[in-house]
Amino acid sequence: MWLTLYRNRGQRNTFQVVLTTDILTTFVFYRYETVQWAAGTTLFGDPETGIPTYGRHQAVIGFNKGDGFNGYDGYYEVFPSNVLNIPDDSNVDVSGLYAFKIDGEDILSAGCQDTEITVYTYPVFGNMFGGEKVYLNGPCWEVSVGNDLKCRFTSSEGVELQIAKGTVLDRYKAYCVPEPFFMVGEVTLDVSINNGSTWNYEGLYRIVYPGRVTNIGRVNRTSSPPSIWETAGNSLTITWETAQFETDDRLDAHVLAYREDGSGPRWEEVYTIATDEENTGSISFTPTATETVTEDNAYGLIRVQLTNGGIGRKLYTTEHALGYVLEQEYQDDPEVWSNEKCIAWAGEDDALPPYTDSLLNCPCTLDQALTDSGRFQPDTGCSMFTGSVCTYHVGAKHCVRSVFASFKHAGAQCCYNWDGYLMYAGDTDQGSTNDRSHVWGSEPYLQANMVPSLSHWKHDVITFYYCCLWGTDCRSYMERRITMDCANYEPAEHVAKKLHYAFLVTAITFGDPHIITFDNANYTFNGKGEFTLIEVIQPTRFRLDGRFEVIPAFTSTTQKKDGAAGLTALVMFDYSSDVIQIEKDTLNGMALYRGTQTFTGGSIEVVNWERISFRDQTWLDLRGVSITINNDMDSRQVVTSLTVMFRSSSVGVNVTRFENNEVLSVSVILPSSLRGTSYIIGMLGNFNNEANDELQTRYDGFTDPFLATDEEIYEAGLSLTSCTFIPTPRNGIKVYSQMEDGEVVSSYSNNFVGTVIEFGCDEYYVLEGSPKRTCQDDGTYSGSEVISDCIYEATVYTTRFEENNSGTGKTILYTTAYEDHPSEERKGKS
């Protein structure tokens, strides 16, 4: 709608104001169709021209500061000094149109600035595989620069990652298209307009793990069944959205293979699918064996790009095995070839340094795993929250992975069956498998064994194909990728309403507010102000502060009155991380900000605050800290549950804002290694197993905790003791049962107190060790010290006998003594 203001001589001003927002970002557009007067005659405006005699009396154009003092902050640098000329000018190259970004502390003029040296990118993040157009805004670009524009990406450690080709479209817009990266996280982006001779513009760009980006263009492998991609000679089809390219673009498609030996991580173009194709959205082809694709580079991507490598969009598939172009020896007999590669890999893996001693132990139950969100997060390949198909873990309900790589670059994976119990690789080929290379990478990345996803494929995925999917020796794989036993997993016991529940080492605050400390002291705190919830000073460093404000309440007549205090904001950081601030937000549920720590005169100062956007992604890797959104994100981008995970301190912080609730709830998860440390202070307690000495020095009067009535909201699983896992014999079976008062009450496959395991062997094999074992209160199984296993039958001195297991109906074969024949080797199915 246009607004028209008339003056007494028929002069008119016609203009329009448009406000647009996506909740996180807000713009205002001023549109001027006609401006014929700037001041009335009572303010000394010329009666004929409408121009004021005194400049200070002309019409005001700008923004009200809103502080009650300074009136209007006119951006006269983008408006003509004579306001009658406004319809003929612009800050976005459209006559009469002026645009401003107004969601931050400062109002930013749209368009471009000749003096601007900071580059703002859109989008602000991209897939690790690259190929997206990264638009560059801020400076005014010279169209004559053309393809001399280049983008240089540099890691936070100062390592040059790549120099990408770019081009200038017009005065306001330029873009570059990066090639694949070998890392994730935030990087510096420098721009050159003279083909790399000098770098005059600088900005930031964020590289995101491929599985954590949504709404991206992608090449799809659409032929089915999937097995036809495992060998050459089949008719295959790839598809993409035609809108990702221009209608008349000509396209090439190639297979890229990854390898990280020799000169380090790199991609190699190993097979040409098609060249100079029309942009029809699909290509069909029949691949042939390629001698350059061997066991050393048997996985990769398919790329579709402009013919002859023009500066434009590039689309990729997800990572996959390249069976359809593998060397001819594989094509001749895939199973024999795969078994040979499995045996060779097993020897190579055994020769590498051990790595499992650096891994976290798996939680015993799914409930524990979901609670331990500071250290474990859902596996994107098997998540009950996204409905993903657990391709490599059939029978699993949900899998989690350790958030950060160990110091040996490894990671733990823990999968749970539909009964909620841990699935062991020693029992099934579908069990939980640890990773020599963490699937999400290991800092500083860029090196063999540290590249997100791709190093994991080299050590842990393509080898699974060799041994399990294409070959027949899966047991060899499972023995080298064992499940991290939950027997040593240490959940802390938390007491609630005379019942014991398994809590991690967790403290929480919720409601108005109730606080439960790490040592299970429970009290209500009604203070107003900013307080330290926890500060860990040694042996690591972590701090979490909270802001408590009085939350307005309403009477029965809807009149507002003061209510109780509530938690409305948090700020947190550890020794090497960015500073994270979380605030209650009316529109977005929670608003997230991050800043950079600097040290001045022995004190910490936080600079460069910026708001964090989660548009099209649910995970962010920042400096020393990762953040994940736990709730489903809709078009409103409302955040109601998130987890902040700190790398160096291993502290996790869960923050929730329940629907229609004006306050935040927070739970803090500490590593158990900090228990008893004397340098922990704050409102969440000192973490020393003593509930009666909490807060004595810092908050007098709050030393007598009482039980809060709302704690059951935060109950998390059962308090259970687990015995050390015993694998299923290589040539036999293992039968679980739970006994209660001498009766079998269930056959769940867990290792908790009271579980009974019975072992049996295949024909021609006899059992070594106890045939029946019971999980005892001390966390050990009864029976002999010899691990129950089946060996090839040689000379048996005692009589074998059969016994029916009343709990399962299965027949178990026992033997009580044996002697191996010296000429007979132990035999198995592998």
Secondary structure, DSSP 8 states (H G I E B T S, - for coil): --EEEE-TTS-EEEEEEEEEE-SS-EEEEEEEEEE--SS-GGGTB-TTT--BSSGGGS---SEE-SSSSS-EE--TTTS-SSGGGGGG--SSSSTTEEEEE-SSSS-EESSEETT--B-EEESSEEETT--S-EEEEEE---GGGGGG-EEEEE-TTS-EEEEEEEEEEETTEEEE-----S--EEEEEEEESSTTS---EEEEEEEE-GGGB-S----EE--SSGGGGSSTTS-EEEE--GGGS-TT-EEEEEEEEEE-STT-SEEEEEEEEEEEEE-SSEEEE-----TT--TTS-EEEEEEEEGGG-SS-EEE---EE-GGG--HHHHH-HHHHHHHHHHHHHHHHHHS---GGGS----SBHHHHHH-TTTEEE-TTS-TTTT---TTSTTEEEEEEESS--TTS-B-EEEEETTSBB-BTTT-TTSB--BSS-TT--TT-SSTTTSTTHHHIIIIIHHHIIIIISSS-HHHHHHHS----GGG---EEEEETTEEEEE-SEEEEETTTEEE-TT--EEE----EEEEEEEE-SSS-EEEEEEEEEEEEE-TT--EEEEEEEEEEEEEEETTS-EEEEEEETTTEEEEEEEEEEEETTEEEEEEEEE---TTBSEEEETTEEEEE-S---TT----EEEEEETTT--EEEEE--TT-SS-EEEEE--GGGTT-S-EESTT---SS-GGGTTTTTSTT--S----TTGGGG--SB---B-------TTEEEEEEEEETTEEEE-----BTTEEEEEEE-TTEEEES-SEEEB-TTS-B-S-SS--EEEE--B--S--EEEE-TTT--EEEE-S--B--TT-------
